[in-house]
Amino acid sequence: MTGASIRVIAGQVGRSAATISRELARGGSKSGPRARTRYAPYAAQKQAELRGRRPKASKFDHPELASLVQTKFCVKPCQVIAEPT
């Protein structure tokens, strides 16, 4: 697909042109004379893996929020009774 337009590539891989454009911008070579036109798939994959591993705090680390969710959304077994139809 060397030299193909973003829309052609998008059609061939079944993704939107915006997705392809974003991937090319993120995964392109950052140095050299052809920095904007060179796509580096292995480097792009490595960068994506590193971005995906960032630690994310759980929302249940906040005791007040965890307690509120438990009281509002958790159902006790005795509350689940089949009503006759």
Rosetta constraint file for C-alpha pairs under 8 A:
AtomPair CA 1 CA 9 HARMONIC 7.03 0.50
AtomPair CA 4 CA 8 HARMONIC 6.21 0.50
AtomPair CA 4 CA 9 HARMONIC 6.46 0.50
AtomPair CA 5 CA 9 HARMONIC 6.32 0.50
AtomPair CA 6 CA 10 HARMONIC 6.04 0.50
AtomPair CA 6 CA 17 HARMONIC 5.89 0.50
AtomPair CA 6 CA 20 HARMONIC 6.43 0.50
AtomPair CA 6 CA 21 HARMONIC 6.58 0.50
AtomPair CA 7 CA 11 HARMONIC 6.16 0.50
AtomPair CA 7 CA 16 HARMONIC 7.82 0.50
AtomPair CA 7 CA 17 HARMONIC 5.30 0.50
AtomPair CA 8 CA 12 HARMONIC 6.28 0.50
AtomPair CA 9 CA 13 HARMONIC 6.27 0.50
AtomPair CA 9 CA 17 HARMONIC 7.86 0.50
AtomPair CA 9 CA 20 HARMONIC 7.49 0.50
AtomPair CA 10 CA 14 HARMONIC 5.74 0.50
AtomPair CA 10 CA 15 HARMONIC 4.94 0.50
AtomPair CA 10 CA 16 HARMONIC 5.53 0.50
AtomPair CA 10 CA 17 HARMONIC 5.20 0.50
AtomPair CA 10 CA 19 HARMONIC 7.95 0.50
AtomPair CA 10 CA 20 HARMONIC 6.20 0.50
AtomPair CA 11 CA 15 HARMONIC 6.56 0.50
AtomPair CA 11 CA 16 HARMONIC 7.56 0.50
AtomPair CA 15 CA 19 HARMONIC 6.51 0.50
AtomPair CA 15 CA 20 HARMONIC 7.10 0.50
AtomPair CA 16 CA 20 HARMONIC 6.62 0.50
AtomPair CA 17 CA 21 HARMONIC 6.10 0.50
AtomPair CA 18 CA 22 HARMONIC 6.09 0.50
AtomPair CA 19 CA 23 HARMONIC 6.15 0.50
AtomPair CA 20 CA 24 HARMONIC 6.12 0.50
AtomPair CA 21 CA 25 HARMONIC 6.18 0.50
AtomPair CA 22 CA 26 HARMONIC 6.15 0.50
AtomPair CA 23 CA 27 HARMONIC 5.70 0.50
AtomPair CA 23 CA 28 HARMONIC 7.99 0.50
AtomPair CA 24 CA 28 HARMONIC 5.45 0.50
AtomPair CA 24 CA 39 HARMONIC 6.37 0.50
AtomPair CA 25 CA 36 HARMONIC 7.77 0.50
AtomPair CA 26 CA 44 HARMONIC 7.08 0.50
AtomPair CA 27 CA 39 HARMONIC 5.97 0.50
AtomPair CA 27 CA 40 HARMONIC 5.98 0.50
AtomPair CA 27 CA 41 HARMONIC 6.65 0.50
AtomPair CA 27 CA 43 HARMONIC 6.94 0.50
AtomPair CA 27 CA 44 HARMONIC 4.35 0.50
AtomPair CA 27 CA 45 HARMONIC 7.91 0.50
AtomPair CA 27 CA 47 HARMONIC 7.99 0.50
AtomPair CA 28 CA 35 HARMONIC 6.87 0.50
AtomPair CA 28 CA 36 HARMONIC 6.26 0.50
AtomPair CA 28 CA 37 HARMONIC 7.09 0.50
AtomPair CA 28 CA 38 HARMONIC 5.58 0.50
AtomPair CA 28 CA 39 HARMONIC 4.25 0.50
AtomPair CA 28 CA 40 HARMONIC 5.63 0.50
AtomPair CA 28 CA 44 HARMONIC 7.35 0.50
AtomPair CA 29 CA 34 HARMONIC 7.71 0.50
AtomPair CA 29 CA 35 HARMONIC 4.98 0.50
AtomPair CA 29 CA 36 HARMONIC 6.62 0.50
AtomPair CA 29 CA 37 HARMONIC 7.72 0.50
AtomPair CA 29 CA 38 HARMONIC 5.49 0.50
AtomPair CA 29 CA 39 HARMONIC 5.84 0.50
AtomPair CA 29 CA 40 HARMONIC 5.89 0.50
AtomPair CA 30 CA 35 HARMONIC 5.24 0.50
AtomPair CA 30 CA 36 HARMONIC 7.38 0.50
AtomPair CA 31 CA 35 HARMONIC 5.07 0.50
AtomPair CA 34 CA 38 HARMONIC 5.89 0.50
AtomPair CA 40 CA 44 HARMONIC 6.00 0.50
AtomPair CA 41 CA 45 HARMONIC 6.10 0.50
AtomPair CA 42 CA 46 HARMONIC 6.26 0.50
AtomPair CA 43 CA 47 HARMONIC 6.16 0.50
AtomPair CA 44 CA 48 HARMONIC 6.14 0.50
AtomPair CA 45 CA 49 HARMONIC 6.21 0.50
AtomPair CA 46 CA 50 HARMONIC 6.28 0.50
AtomPair CA 47 CA 51 HARMONIC 6.14 0.50
AtomPair CA 48 CA 52 HARMONIC 6.14 0.50
AtomPair CA 49 CA 53 HARMONIC 6.48 0.50
AtomPair CA 50 CA 54 HARMONIC 7.21 0.50
AtomPair CA 57 CA 61 HARMONIC 7.27 0.50
AtomPair CA 59 CA 65 HARMONIC 7.55 0.50
AtomPair CA 59 CA 66 HARMONIC 7.71 0.50
AtomPair CA 60 CA 65 HARMONIC 6.47 0.50
AtomPair CA 60 CA 66 HARMONIC 4.98 0.50
AtomPair CA 61 CA 66 HARMONIC 7.47 0.50
AtomPair CA 62 CA 66 HARMONIC 6.26 0.50
AtomPair CA 63 CA 67 HARMONIC 6.06 0.50
AtomPair CA 64 CA 68 HARMONIC 6.22 0.50
AtomPair CA 65 CA 69 HARMONIC 6.18 0.50
AtomPair CA 66 CA 70 HARMONIC 6.15 0.50
AtomPair CA 67 CA 71 HARMONIC 6.21 0.50
AtomPair CA 68 CA 72 HARMONIC 6.07 0.50
AtomPair CA 69 CA 73 HARMONIC 5.68 0.50
AtomPair CA 69 CA 74 HARMONIC 7.36 0.50
AtomPair CA 70 CA 74 HARMONIC 5.08 0.50
AtomPair CA 75 CA 79 HARMONIC 6.42 0.50
AtomPair CA 75 CA 80 HARMONIC 7.42 0.50
AtomPair CA 76 CA 80 HARMONIC 7.06 0.50
